[in-house]
Amino acid sequence: MEKLLIIDDSEDIRKQLKWALAKDYTVFTAGDFKQALSLFKAHRPKVVTLDLGLPPHPEGTEEGFRVLEAILGENNSSKVIMISGNDERENTLKAIKTGAYDFYQKPIVANEIKVVIKRAFHLYDIEEENRKLHLALVEKSSQEAVMFGQCPKMLEIGATIRKIASSDVSVLVTGESGTGKELVSRAIHSLSMRKDGPFVPINCGAIPENLLESELFGHEKGAYTGAHAQVMGKVEYAHKGTLFLDEIGELPANLQVKILRFLQEKTIQRVGGRDDIQVDARIIAATNIDMAKSIQERRFREDLYYRIGVITIDLPPLRERGGDIMLLSNLFLSRFSELVGKKLRGFSPAAIKALESYEWPGNIRELENRVQRAVIMSDSQLIEPEDLAFTGMPEPRFPKAPSDRVMQLKELRDRVEVESVTAAVERNRGNIARAAEELGISRPTLYDLIKKHSLGELLSS
């Protein structure tokens, strides 16, 4: 049966709803923030009913909105039905604006709430099917894009992938953010004997260090405060498949030891557990940092580096792929035009000049995002620079030096970084997550760039 999570500070209401809904759903109940989030992470229900008034402030709404934001942060596709005895319109508007699916006013009538919940599950399933279709098209486009090119380096990488895919050796994929490291990893998986097994990605640099161990290895019930259920980690989920460790250079020292042990023994222990668990998973890792320097500075274990890098694939940045920029642009244009049902003839001469002149700090990911945006925004049969979000002509990749001095490479790179970061954050109205995604970099990397160039005012815009 489908899973439903009921969050309410009243035990009577929790019992009432569970009794009314238990025939149709597997019902979990929680009375506070910690229990609610723990159950949500453990069971990933599609639909949640959430009371706005929760302890320690049951008369207010702050805790309810905190739970709403936390749940949507874990899975923004979840349908959260807010329940409240407070009929203030501003709470309803705030809930919907935050991402709630619906708002139900107390007192609860069983037959009414059943209809609302059933509709929420139905909508979730429809949206999930649409997401799968969309991702299938986009992923096909992206995977082809990584392998699609005429530059010698990409032809060499394509040959390497075909050679190593059928083996079980560990692979390290290196390159700048947005060059397609995860897509190359998925290509290796899809050509391997494990293609029918899961491909499980985890970003080692995006999860707080105190949570990363549990995310990787799972935890037992009672392992720590708030661990109300046994939870499997990413490594276990990758059994019979491939585990993709993105940004492995950011892995803390204590977890480097545990990953090394897993590679050597093919066993793990959950946090709070003592039993060895056998896991059969291939490791593909990726990083955009200088691993030799990291090893020299003792931030990364040399023995682990040699374990994960039996084969190393170094992806070139898009700016070094020459004519591949337009090949990829046309590929993305074709795919996204088909997806949205538009008939576009191509790029205008000005747009081609803009695409070929731009530095592409976000690499393929940024190119893909810009072309997708252009397909949606275009009002004619040709894509123009403004459709690609180029405000005026971008600086050429090899600009003429000012007459009084030669521009240093570092100065040019800094200028491109400042302009790209500023434009991305402003376009996304200060949403750092979306700006980072557009640029093809992680949120920590974007924060580092903002700090590096003293762009703190962007965070308050």
GUFI-132344 format. One line per 3 residues: for each residue x, y, z of C-alpha. Coordinates in Angstrom, 2 decimals, m for minus. Layout:
! residues N
X Y Z; ...
//
This chain:
! residues 461
0.00 0.00 0.00; 0.98 3.64 m0.49; 2.68 5.34 2.47
1.07 8.30 4.23; 2.62 10.40 7.00; 0.35 12.22 9.48
1.96 14.98 11.54; m0.13 16.48 14.35; 0.51 17.48 17.95
m2.81 15.93 19.04; m2.61 12.22 19.77; m6.40 11.97 19.41
m6.31 13.41 15.90; m3.42 11.13 14.94; m5.40 8.10 16.12
m8.57 9.32 14.43; m6.86 9.78 11.06; m4.91 6.54 11.29
m8.10 4.60 12.06; m9.94 6.26 9.15; m7.13 5.76 6.61
m5.41 2.51 7.62; m7.48 0.40 5.19; m6.21 2.39 2.21
m2.67 3.37 3.21; 0.30 2.38 5.35; 0.02 5.17 7.90
2.88 6.63 9.95; 2.27 9.27 12.62; 4.48 11.90 14.24
3.90 14.60 16.84; 6.96 16.84 16.47; 9.66 18.03 14.07
12.35 15.43 14.81; 10.05 12.43 14.64; 8.36 13.73 11.50
11.60 14.30 9.61; 13.04 10.96 10.72; 9.95 9.06 9.52
9.88 11.01 6.26; 13.53 10.20 5.50; 13.04 6.53 6.40
9.82 5.89 4.42; 9.68 8.65 1.76; 5.86 8.95 1.67
4.31 10.62 m1.35; 1.70 12.45 0.73; 1.89 14.13 4.14
m0.77 15.79 6.29; 0.80 18.47 8.46; m0.67 20.40 11.37
0.63 23.98 11.52; 0.64 24.07 15.33; 3.41 21.81 16.63
5.49 21.78 19.83; 7.26 23.65 21.26; 4.85 26.37 20.00
1.52 24.57 19.37; m0.40 27.85 19.38; 1.76 29.33 16.64
2.64 28.31 13.08; 6.45 28.61 13.04; 7.15 24.93 13.72
4.63 23.77 11.12; 6.26 25.88 8.44; 9.69 24.63 9.54
8.55 21.04 9.02; 7.05 21.95 5.63; 10.32 23.47 4.42
12.34 20.50 5.73; 10.11 17.95 3.98; 10.14 19.80 0.67
13.90 20.17 1.04; 14.13 16.38 1.13; 11.67 15.84 m1.73
10.02 18.83 m3.36; 7.65 16.50 m5.23; 5.90 15.41 m2.02
2.30 16.54 m1.60; 1.93 18.21 1.79; m1.62 18.94 2.95
m1.54 21.62 5.64; m4.13 21.25 8.42; m4.94 24.05 10.82
m7.62 25.41 13.10; m6.37 28.90 12.29; m8.37 30.44 9.45
m6.04 33.36 8.78; m5.75 33.87 5.02; m2.08 34.85 5.27
m1.19 31.38 6.60; m2.97 29.74 3.67; m1.16 31.92 1.16
2.18 31.42 2.87; 1.72 27.64 2.92; 0.89 27.46 m0.79
3.72 29.85 m1.64; 6.16 27.71 0.38; 5.14 24.66 m1.61
2.20 23.02 0.18; m0.21 21.09 m2.05; m3.42 22.03 m0.25
m4.75 23.63 2.96; m7.48 21.90 5.01; m9.43 23.71 7.72
m10.31 21.95 10.99; m12.51 20.31 12.21; m11.53 17.20 10.25
m14.29 15.32 8.44; m13.09 11.82 7.52; m14.85 11.55 4.15
m13.63 15.00 3.09; m9.98 14.45 4.04; m10.05 11.07 2.27
m10.96 12.77 m1.01; m8.21 15.39 m0.60; m5.59 12.73 0.18
m6.66 10.46 m2.69; m6.44 13.39 m5.12; m2.94 14.21 m3.80
m1.70 10.66 m4.43; m3.22 10.71 m7.93; m1.54 14.00 m8.80
1.82 12.81 m7.42; 1.67 9.71 m9.67; 0.82 11.78 m12.75
3.63 14.24 m12.08; 6.06 11.40 m11.39; 5.26 9.79 m14.73
5.78 13.13 m16.47; 9.08 13.61 m14.65; 10.28 10.19 m15.77
9.40 10.91 m19.39; 11.08 14.32 m19.22; 14.21 12.93 m17.55
14.42 10.11 m20.08; 14.48 12.61 m22.94; 16.87 15.00 m21.23
19.18 12.22 m20.03; 19.29 10.71 m23.49; 20.13 14.14 m24.86
22.80 14.75 m22.24; 24.43 11.35 m22.53; 24.63 11.70 m26.29
26.06 15.19 m25.82; 28.93 13.94 m23.68; 29.89 11.33 m26.25
28.97 13.49 m29.24; 31.89 15.46 m30.59; 34.69 15.53 m33.09
37.58 16.80 m31.00; 40.36 14.20 m30.60; 40.12 14.17 m26.81
36.43 13.20 m26.80; 36.97 10.51 m29.43; 39.70 9.07 m27.21
37.44 9.18 m24.12; 34.63 7.44 m26.01; 36.97 4.60 m26.93
38.15 4.32 m23.32; 34.58 4.09 m21.98; 33.73 1.27 m24.37
36.87 m0.63 m23.29; 36.38 m0.38 m19.53; 32.58 m0.59 m19.26
32.39 m4.38 m19.21; 34.99 m4.73 m16.45; 34.40 m4.05 m12.76
37.41 m1.80 m12.15; 36.98 1.40 m10.17; 37.02 4.56 m12.29
37.89 8.16 m11.38; 36.44 10.85 m13.66; 38.09 14.27 m13.38
37.31 17.63 m14.91; 35.76 21.02 m14.23; 32.19 21.30 m12.92
29.66 20.82 m15.69; 31.91 18.87 m18.06; 29.67 15.79 m17.76
31.39 13.64 m15.14; 28.16 12.08 m13.89; 26.92 11.53 m17.44
30.15 9.73 m18.36; 29.71 7.62 m15.24; 26.14 6.76 m16.24
27.38 5.87 m19.73; 29.89 3.44 m18.21; 27.13 1.93 m16.06
24.70 1.61 m18.98; 27.29 m0.30 m21.04; 28.34 m2.56 m18.16
27.12 m5.97 m16.95; 25.44 m4.05 m14.10; 23.19 m2.00 m16.38
20.03 m3.65 m15.00; 21.10 m2.78 m11.45; 20.77 0.61 m9.74
22.96 3.64 m10.44; 23.16 5.44 m7.09; 24.73 8.94 m7.02
25.75 10.84 m3.89; 27.44 14.24 m3.75; 30.13 14.05 m1.06
30.53 17.84 m1.04; 26.88 18.82 m0.71; 25.97 16.96 2.50
27.08 18.21 5.94; 29.89 16.11 7.38; 27.86 15.05 10.42
25.15 13.58 8.16; 27.30 12.13 5.39; 28.24 8.90 7.17
24.60 8.01 7.71; 23.76 8.91 4.10; 26.52 6.62 2.83
26.23 3.68 5.21; 22.78 4.03 6.77; 22.00 3.74 10.46
20.32 1.42 12.92; 17.28 2.36 14.96; 18.43 4.26 18.05
21.92 4.91 16.67; 21.58 8.56 17.66; 18.92 11.01 18.80
16.18 11.13 16.20; 17.06 7.77 14.60; 13.58 6.29 15.03
13.94 3.64 12.33; 16.55 1.56 10.55; 17.63 3.31 7.34
19.72 1.92 4.50; 22.54 4.03 3.11; 23.50 4.80 m0.49
26.12 2.04 m0.54; 23.52 m0.64 0.24; 21.10 0.78 m2.31
23.84 0.33 m4.95; 24.00 m3.46 m4.40; 24.38 m5.24 m7.76
24.79 m1.85 m9.40; 27.06 1.21 m9.43; 27.79 3.72 m6.66
28.75 7.14 m8.00; 30.73 9.24 m5.50; 30.63 12.78 m6.85
33.09 15.35 m5.46; 34.99 12.57 m3.70; 37.84 15.01 m3.05
35.59 16.61 m0.40; 35.18 13.33 1.52; 36.21 13.74 5.21
39.24 11.75 6.40; 37.27 9.37 8.65; 34.95 8.41 5.79
37.87 7.96 3.41; 38.97 5.13 5.71; 35.52 3.53 5.60
35.26 3.77 1.81; 38.74 2.22 1.55; 37.63 m0.65 3.79
34.55 m1.18 1.63; 36.67 m1.30 m1.53; 38.99 m3.84 0.07
36.46 m6.07 1.81; 33.13 m5.33 0.10; 31.46 m5.01 3.50
30.02 m2.11 5.47; 28.56 m1.46 8.91; 25.61 0.85 9.46
26.04 3.67 11.99; 25.23 2.17 15.38; 25.50 m1.38 14.02
28.02 m4.17 14.56; 27.15 m6.63 11.81; 29.13 m6.70 8.57
26.86 m6.32 5.53; 28.05 m7.69 2.21; 27.55 m5.25 m0.70
28.39 m5.91 m4.34; 28.74 m2.50 m5.97; 31.10 m0.95 m8.47
32.62 2.41 m7.51; 32.86 5.29 m9.96; 34.12 8.54 m8.42
34.45 12.08 m9.72; 36.21 15.26 m8.68; 37.03 18.72 m9.97
39.97 19.30 m7.62; 43.70 18.66 m8.12; 44.04 15.25 m6.46
47.85 15.24 m6.56; 47.89 18.51 m4.62; 45.26 17.21 m2.20
47.35 14.11 m1.51; 50.49 16.21 m1.07; 48.65 18.40 1.46
47.44 15.24 3.27; 43.79 16.05 2.69; 43.22 12.87 0.67
44.61 9.39 1.29; 47.03 8.18 m1.34; 46.02 4.53 m0.88
42.35 5.42 m1.49; 43.30 7.44 m4.57; 44.95 4.41 m6.15
41.94 2.24 m5.25; 39.37 4.54 m6.86; 41.55 5.54 m9.82
42.45 2.21 m11.41; 41.30 3.96 m14.58; 41.21 7.77 m14.75
39.22 9.70 m17.34; 40.00 13.42 m17.60; 37.25 15.42 m19.31
38.23 18.59 m21.19; 36.38 21.86 m20.50; 33.92 22.93 m23.18
36.05 25.94 m24.17; 38.76 23.51 m25.33; 36.43 21.42 m27.50
36.39 23.83 m30.46; 33.69 23.04 m32.99; 31.95 20.72 m30.52
30.26 23.80 m29.01; 27.96 24.21 m32.02; 27.52 20.45 m32.46
26.30 20.24 m28.87; 24.20 23.39 m29.21; 22.36 21.94 m32.20
21.89 18.60 m30.44; 20.31 20.31 m27.41; 18.22 22.51 m29.69
16.82 19.48 m31.49; 16.00 17.61 m28.28; 14.39 20.49 m26.42
12.45 21.65 m29.49; 10.96 18.17 m29.74; 10.20 18.17 m26.01
8.22 21.44 m26.04; 6.73 20.98 m29.52; 8.40 23.93 m31.24
9.77 23.99 m34.79; 12.98 26.02 m34.70; 15.35 26.36 m37.67
18.51 26.97 m35.68; 20.64 29.80 m34.31; 20.98 33.28 m35.80
24.48 34.43 m36.86; 24.61 36.66 m33.77; 23.67 33.74 m31.52
26.32 31.52 m33.12; 28.93 34.21 m32.54; 27.81 34.53 m28.92
27.95 30.77 m28.33; 31.40 30.44 m29.88; 32.81 33.50 m28.09
31.57 32.76 m24.58; 33.98 31.31 m22.00; 31.50 28.67 m20.66
32.51 28.55 m16.98; 29.64 26.09 m16.39; 30.69 23.93 m19.36
28.15 21.50 m20.93; 25.64 21.92 m18.11; 25.51 25.67 m18.63
25.22 25.26 m22.40; 22.37 22.78 m21.97; 20.53 25.10 m19.57
20.96 28.12 m21.84; 19.70 26.28 m24.93; 16.74 24.87 m22.99
15.87 28.39 m21.85; 16.27 29.71 m25.38; 13.87 27.14 m26.81
11.23 28.16 m24.27; 11.79 31.92 m24.62; 12.20 32.20 m28.40
9.39 33.93 m30.31; 10.81 33.26 m33.77; 12.24 30.39 m35.78
15.82 31.40 m35.00; 17.43 31.52 m31.57; 18.81 34.99 m30.78
21.47 35.97 m28.17; 18.83 37.39 m25.80; 17.01 34.02 m25.86
20.24 32.49 m24.54; 20.33 35.07 m21.72; 23.35 36.83 m23.19
22.88 40.48 m22.25; 24.73 42.05 m25.14; 27.65 40.28 m26.75
29.78 38.27 m24.31; 33.47 38.89 m24.09; 35.36 36.85 m26.70
37.39 33.97 m25.35; 40.57 35.53 m26.69; 39.94 39.28 m26.44
42.29 41.87 m27.77; 44.49 43.28 m25.03; 44.10 46.94 m24.10
46.59 49.10 m25.95; 48.43 50.15 m22.77; 49.03 46.69 m21.33
48.54 42.96 m21.88; 45.65 41.49 m19.92; 46.81 38.69 m17.64
45.05 35.31 m17.86; 44.14 35.41 m14.16; 42.53 38.84 m14.56
40.51 37.61 m17.52; 39.38 34.50 m15.65; 38.40 36.58 m12.60
36.38 38.95 m14.77; 34.52 36.07 m16.42; 33.81 34.52 m13.00
32.45 37.80 m11.58; 30.23 38.48 m14.60; 28.93 34.90 m14.78
28.21 34.58 m11.06; 26.56 38.01 m10.83; 24.36 37.39 m13.88
23.31 33.90 m12.71; 22.38 35.03 m9.18; 20.46 38.05 m10.47
18.60 35.98 m13.09; 17.53 33.56 m10.36; 16.57 36.38 m7.97
19.09 35.41 m5.32; 18.27 31.67 m5.35; 21.75 30.21 m4.86
20.72 26.62 m5.56; 19.23 27.50 m8.95; 22.12 29.81 m9.83
24.64 27.06 m9.04; 22.68 24.59 m11.14; 22.60 27.03 m14.06
26.37 27.57 m13.83; 26.98 23.85 m13.54; 28.72 24.06 m10.16
27.90 22.99 m6.60; 26.44 25.40 m4.05; 29.65 25.32 m1.93
31.67 26.24 m5.03; 29.33 29.14 m5.81; 29.59 30.41 m2.24
33.40 30.19 m2.55; 33.31 32.28 m5.74; 31.05 34.87 m4.08
33.46 35.09 m1.16; 36.54 35.13 m3.43; 35.30 38.13 m5.40
33.65 39.94 m2.43; 30.16 39.65 m3.95; 28.39 39.32 m0.62
25.78 41.87 m1.65; 24.33 39.24 m3.99; 23.24 37.17 m0.98
21.10 40.00 0.32; 19.56 40.94 m3.01
//
